[in-house]
Amino acid sequence: MKPIASKRFYFTINNILFWSEAYQSLTPSAINLMMCFLTELRWSQGRRRRRSRNILNNGDIAFSEAEFKFNKLGASQTYINARNLLIKVGFIKITYRGGMARGDMNRYKLLWVDGVL
């Protein structure tokens, strides 16, 4: 596992997203988990002039409780509460239910990034 602090990304939060009732209802741990999901996105290499970059793995994002705890963001129950809150307000959705074998994790889709209908 790679520490979150070493994963480089840049994301500007739109004022409509920031001031939305859904975002304002999030706890700090839910916001942290939301940013952790964001670090797991993989982008295509777009042309510099057009800046047309596409998300390659939305719907196939995995960030487990073990990674959450490894990065010292909270306990298992904190992860579950944050994940359930993100699902409740509509920022993420589970696309695959894991847990059938070792290494089989839930997969998520981020519903708040550009390009998602």
N, C-alpha and C positions, 0 to 999 in steps of 0.2 A: 504494500500500500504506500502510496505517495502522499505526504502531508499536503493538505489543502493550501497552505501558505506558499508552497513551491509551485503550484499550478498557476500559470499566468493567464489572465483573461481580463477583458475590458467590457463593461456593460454599463450603458447609460439607462437609468430608469426614467421612463416617460412620466411627466407630471400627472397624466391621466391615471396611470397605473399606481403611482405613489399615493395620490389622494383618493383612490377608490376606497369604498367602504370595506371591500374584501381585504385589501392590503393593510389598511389601518387596524383591522381586527386581528392581525397576526401577532403572535408572541415573538420575542427575540429569538427563541430557539427555532421557530418555524421560518423566520427570515433567514437564519443561518443555514437551515436545511435547504431552503429555496436556492440560495447561492451555491451550496454544494452541488445540487442538481445542475445548476448552470455550468459549473466547472467541468462536468462530465460530457457536455455537448462537444461534438466534433464538427468542424466546419470545412467546407470545400475551399480549395484555393481559387478565389475569384480573380478576375483581371483587375489591375490597379485602377484603371480609368473608370470602369463601370461599377466597381465595388459590388459585384453580384456574388455574394457568398451565400451558400445554402447550408442548412443544417443537415448532416448526414445520418445521425443516429437518434433523432427524436422519436420516441416510442420504444426505444431499446436502451434506455438509460438505467443504470443500476448504481445505487449508492446504499450500502447496507448499514445495519446497526453497528457492526464491528468497525466499519470505517468511521462512523460518527463518533464512536467511543475512542478510537485510535487518535483522532484529531482533537480530543478533549473538548468536545462540544456538548457533552451531556451523557446521561445514562440511557439504557435501553428504553425505559418508559418515556423519557423525554423525546427520543426519536419517534416512538410510536405516536405520542400525542401530537408532535409537530407534523408528522406525515398525515395523520387523520385530519388535522386542521387544514392542511393544504388541499386535501381532497375535498373537504366540506365546502371551502370557499371557492373551489373551482380552478385552482392553479395547476394541479397535476391530476393525472388519472392513471390507474394501474392498467397496463396492457398485458401483463403476464404475471400469473401468480406462481411464485417460486416455492421452495421449501421441500421439494420432493427428494432431493439428494444433496450431498455436500457440494457447495458452490453454486447451487441452483437458487438464484436470487429473483426477487420481484423486479419487473421492468416497468418503467414509468414513461409517460409522455408529458411534456411540459406544454400547457395550454396557453401560456402567457407570452411566449416568444414570438417574434415575427415569423410569418409564413404558416402559422397554424390557423386553420379555419374554425 
